[in-house]
């Protein structure tokens, strides 16, 4: 939504939810997405230069056949070679598909698509200042992308993080939490006797100030599509010169390997995570220097907006 709000403000747009708000947390047929606003969309189709769809994956959306203006489709969680995708005919009808990573770009171009564009997400990097890592013994890790279902305590690596904290007495965790499932998290923390080493932040806060108190940030996923390809909490950490830890199945893993701004966790388990943290700590100064170098360079809001301006102009004529 931060990206959508930014583009809407810069290019004078309107925001439509394709999923009915009253069905936001229940199962809803994807083929019907947007039809509850069909008349409004048809009205705006006569007023705008193009439409821009944001979705975690590539879905077949029949509603798009009713629009005459060009359609840009942004995939936020990545494509992934093993996922089910719409037919090539549907994808070719889209005027532009925007993906966040080179891996996704390669997956779609190998399918014969020539309408694919790589645009990495952008954040307001100026909000985050470089600062020295916390002094003193111990290691503090910030975890974002909190779960919204009980099953995601496992698939988003919360259980693995808590187990690693149990094994590493000098490690502390800071969780950025949505407020959902807070009792379940507290119960796990108490059961592992980690109450004095786990901080839970569930209110609106200045993330930049929190980042000055941690050494690194982590986002873990056990399956594709659970989080954005480039989670904002990791981009904010890099902008604040903090290295990151990311799962191997996330599209951002390739970027982390190439730039050396952190470590990739190959499998979602306590042992692999523990090894990645130890490697990060061993050469922390090197990883922090790389994070400082790339954080503000590669994910600036200005570059994000400029790339979309060029794309929009090429389609709108």
C-alpha positions in Angstrom: 0.0 0.0 0.0 2.9 2.4 0.5 3.9 1.9 -3.1 0.3 2.3 -4.3 -0.2 5.5 -2.2 3.0 7.0 -3.5 2.1 6.3 -7.2 -1.4 7.6 -6.7 -0.2 10.8 -5.2 2.5 11.4 -7.8 0.4 10.6 -10.9 -3.1 11.8 -9.8 -4.7 8.4 -9.5 -7.7 6.7 -7.9 -7.4 3.6 -5.7 -9.9 0.7 -6.2 -9.9 -2.5 -4.1 -10.5 -5.5 -6.4 -11.5 -7.6 -3.4 -14.7 -6.5 -1.6 -13.6 -5.1 1.8 -16.3 -7.1 3.6 -14.7 -10.3 2.3 -11.1 -9.2 2.9 -10.4 -12.0 5.3 -12.4 -14.8 3.8 -12.1 -17.0 0.7 -13.3 -15.2 -2.4 -13.1 -16.5 -6.0 -10.3 -14.7 -7.7 -12.2 -14.8 -11.0 -14.7 -12.4 -9.4 -12.2 -9.9 -8.2 -13.2 -6.4 -9.2 -16.7 -7.2 -10.6 -18.4 -5.6 -7.6 -16.9 -2.3 -9.0 -17.4 -3.0 -12.6 -19.5 0.1 -13.4 -17.1 2.4 -11.5 -14.1 0.9 -13.3 -15.8 1.3 -16.7 -16.5 4.9 -15.8 -12.9 5.6 -14.9 -11.7 3.7 -18.0 -13.0 6.7 -20.0 -11.1 9.2 -17.8 -7.6 7.7 -17.3 -4.6 7.0 -19.4 -4.0 3.5 -18.0 -4.7 1.1 -15.1 -2.2 -0.3 -12.7 -2.9 -3.5 -10.8 -1.0 -4.6 -7.7 -1.2 -8.2 -6.6 1.1 -10.6 -4.8 1.2 -13.1 -7.7 0.1 -13.3 -11.3 -3.6 -14.1 -11.3 -6.0 -14.5 -14.2 -8.4 -11.6 -13.7 -11.3 -11.6 -16.1 -12.3 -8.1 -15.0 -9.4 -6.8 -17.0 -11.1 -7.8 -20.3 -13.6 -5.1 -19.7 -11.0 -2.3 -19.7 -9.9 -0.6 -22.9 -7.0 1.4 -21.5 -3.5 -0.2 -21.1 -3.0 -2.4 -18.0 0.2 -2.4 -15.9 0.4 -5.4 -13.6 2.9 -5.4 -10.7 3.8 -8.7 -8.9 4.8 -7.8 -5.4 5.7 -11.3 -4.0 7.6 -12.6 -7.0 6.7 -15.0 -9.8 8.6 -18.2 -8.9 9.2 -20.9 -11.5 7.0 -23.5 -9.8 3.9 -21.4 -9.4 0.8 -21.7 -11.4 0.5 -18.8 -13.7 -2.2 -17.6 -16.1 -2.0 -18.6 -19.8 0.6 -16.9 -21.9 -2.3 -15.4 -24.0 -3.6 -13.6 -20.9 -0.2 -12.4 -19.9 0.5 -11.1 -23.4 -2.7 -9.0 -23.3 -1.2 -7.0 -20.4 0.7 -4.0 -21.7 3.3 -4.3 -19.0 4.2 -6.8 -16.2 6.4 -5.3 -13.5 8.5 -7.7 -11.4 10.9 -6.9 -8.5 13.8 -9.2 -9.3 16.1 -10.5 -12.1 14.9 -14.1 -11.3 11.3 -13.1 -12.0 12.3 -11.3 -15.1 14.1 -14.4 -16.4 11.2 -16.7 -15.6 8.8 -14.7 -17.6 11.1 -13.9 -20.6 11.9 -17.6 -20.9 8.2 -18.1 -21.4 8.4 -15.8 -24.4 7.0 -12.7 -22.9 8.4 -9.3 -24.0 6.2 -7.0 -21.9 8.1 -7.6 -18.6 9.9 -4.7 -16.8 12.1 -4.9 -13.7 11.4 -2.2 -11.2 12.6 -2.7 -7.6 10.5 -1.2 -4.8 11.6 2.2 -3.4 11.3 3.7 0.1 12.0 7.1 1.6 15.7 6.3 2.3 16.3 9.8 3.8 14.2 8.9 6.8 17.0 6.5 7.9 20.4 7.7 9.0 23.6 5.7 9.2 24.5 4.9 12.8 27.0 2.7 14.6 25.9 -0.7 15.6 24.9 -1.1 19.3 27.8 -1.4 21.6 28.4 -4.0 24.2 28.1 -7.8 24.1 25.3 -9.7 22.5 23.5 -9.5 19.2 20.1 -7.9 18.5 17.9 -9.0 15.6 14.9 -7.3 14.2 12.1 -9.4 12.7 9.5 -8.0 10.4 6.6 -9.5 8.3 4.7 -10.9 11.3 2.3 -13.8 10.8 -1.5 -13.3 10.4 -2.4 -17.0 10.8 -1.2 -19.5 13.5 0.4 -21.7 10.8 2.7 -18.9 9.8 4.5 -19.1 13.2 6.3 -21.9 11.4 6.2 -20.8 7.8 7.4 -17.3 8.6 10.2 -18.5 10.8 8.9 -17.2 14.2 9.4 -20.6 15.8 12.9 -20.9 14.3 13.9 -17.5 15.6 12.7 -18.2 19.1 14.5 -21.6 19.1 17.8 -19.9 18.0 17.4 -17.3 20.8 17.0 -20.2 23.2 20.3 -21.7 22.0 22.1 -18.3 21.9 22.0 -16.8 25.4 23.5 -13.5 24.2 20.9 -12.9 21.4 17.9 -10.6 21.7 14.9 -10.4 19.4 12.7 -7.4 18.5 9.5 -8.4 16.7 7.5 -5.8 14.7 4.0 -7.2 15.3 0.6 -6.4 13.7 -1.4 -6.9 16.9 -2.8 -10.2 15.6 -2.1 -13.4 17.5 -0.2 -11.5 20.2 -1.3 -14.0 22.9 0.1 -16.9 20.9 3.5 -15.1 20.6 3.6 -14.3 24.3 2.8 -17.9 25.2 5.7 -19.1 23.1 8.1 -16.6 24.6 7.1 -17.6 28.1 7.3 -21.3 27.4 10.9 -20.9 26.2 11.8 -18.5 29.2 12.7 -15.7 26.8 10.7 -12.9 28.3 13.8 -10.9 29.2 15.3 -11.2 25.7 12.3 -10.7 23.4 10.8 -7.2 22.7 7.4 -7.0 20.9 6.6 -3.7 19.2 2.9 -3.7 18.2 2.2 0.1 18.1 3.0 2.7 15.5 6.6 3.6 15.9 9.5 5.2 14.2 11.3 2.2 12.7 14.4 4.3 12.2 14.8 4.7 15.9 14.3 1.0 16.5 17.0 0.2 13.8 19.6 2.1 15.8 19.2 -0.5 18.6 19.6 -3.6 16.5 22.5 -5.2 14.5 20.5 -6.7 11.6 17.0 -7.5 10.3 15.5 -10.8 9.2 12.5 -12.0 7.2 12.0 -15.7 6.8 9.5 -17.6 4.7 9.0 -21.3 4.2 7.0 -21.0 0.9 6.7 -18.5 -1.9 4.2 -15.7 -1.9 3.9 -15.1 1.9 5.8 -11.8 1.9 6.8 -9.2 -0.6 9.8 -10.1 -2.8 11.7 -7.2 -1.2 10.1 -6.7 2.3 10.0 -3.1 3.4 11.5 -3.9 6.8 14.7 -5.2 5.1 14.9 -2.2 2.7 14.6 0.1 5.8 17.3 -1.9 7.5 19.7 -1.5 4.5 18.9 2.2 4.4 20.0 2.4 8.0 23.2 0.5 7.3 22.0 -2.8 8.9 22.7 -6.1 7.1 19.9 -8.5 6.5 19.0 -12.2 6.7 16.6 -13.6 4.2 15.3 -17.0 3.2 16.7 -18.7 0.1 13.2 -19.0 -1.4 12.6 -15.2 -1.4 13.5 -13.3 -4.6 15.6 -10.9 -2.6 18.0 -13.7 -1.7 19.7 -13.3 -5.1 20.3 -9.6 -4.5 21.7 -10.3 -1.0 24.1 -12.9 -2.4 25.2 -10.6 -5.3 25.8 -7.5 -3.1 27.0 -9.2 0.1 24.7 -7.0 2.2 23.8 -10.0 4.4 23.3 -13.7 4.6 20.9 -16.1 2.9 19.3 -18.8 5.1 19.0 -21.8 2.7 16.3 -23.7 4.7 13.8 -22.6 7.2 15.0 -24.3 10.3 16.8 -23.3 13.6 20.1 -25.0 12.6 20.4 -23.2 9.2 19.3 -19.9 10.8 21.8 -20.3 13.6 24.7 -20.9 11.2 23.7 -17.8 9.1 23.6 -15.6 12.2 27.0 -16.9 13.3 28.5 -16.2 9.9 27.0 -12.7 9.9 28.4 -11.9 13.4 31.9 -13.3 12.4 32.3 -10.7 9.6 29.8 -8.2 10.8 31.9 -5.1 9.8 32.1 -6.3 6.2 28.4 -7.0 5.9 27.5 -3.6 7.5 29.8 -1.8 5.1 28.1 -3.4 2.1 24.6 -2.6 3.6 25.6 1.0 3.9 26.8 1.1 0.3 23.7 -0.3 -1.3 20.9 0.6 1.0 20.3 4.2 -0.2 21.7 3.5 -3.7 19.4 0.8 -4.9 16.0 1.4 -3.3 15.4 5.2 -3.5 11.9 6.5 -3.8 13.0 8.9 -6.6 14.3 6.1 -8.8 11.1 4.1 -8.2 8.9 7.0 -9.3 11.2 7.8 -12.2 11.0 4.3 -13.5 7.2 4.3 -13.4 7.0 7.7 -15.0 9.0 6.4 -18.0 6.9 3.3 -18.2 3.6 5.2 -18.0 4.7 7.6 -20.7 5.7 4.8 -23.0 2.3 3.3 -22.7 0.1 6.4 -22.6 1.8 8.0 -25.6 
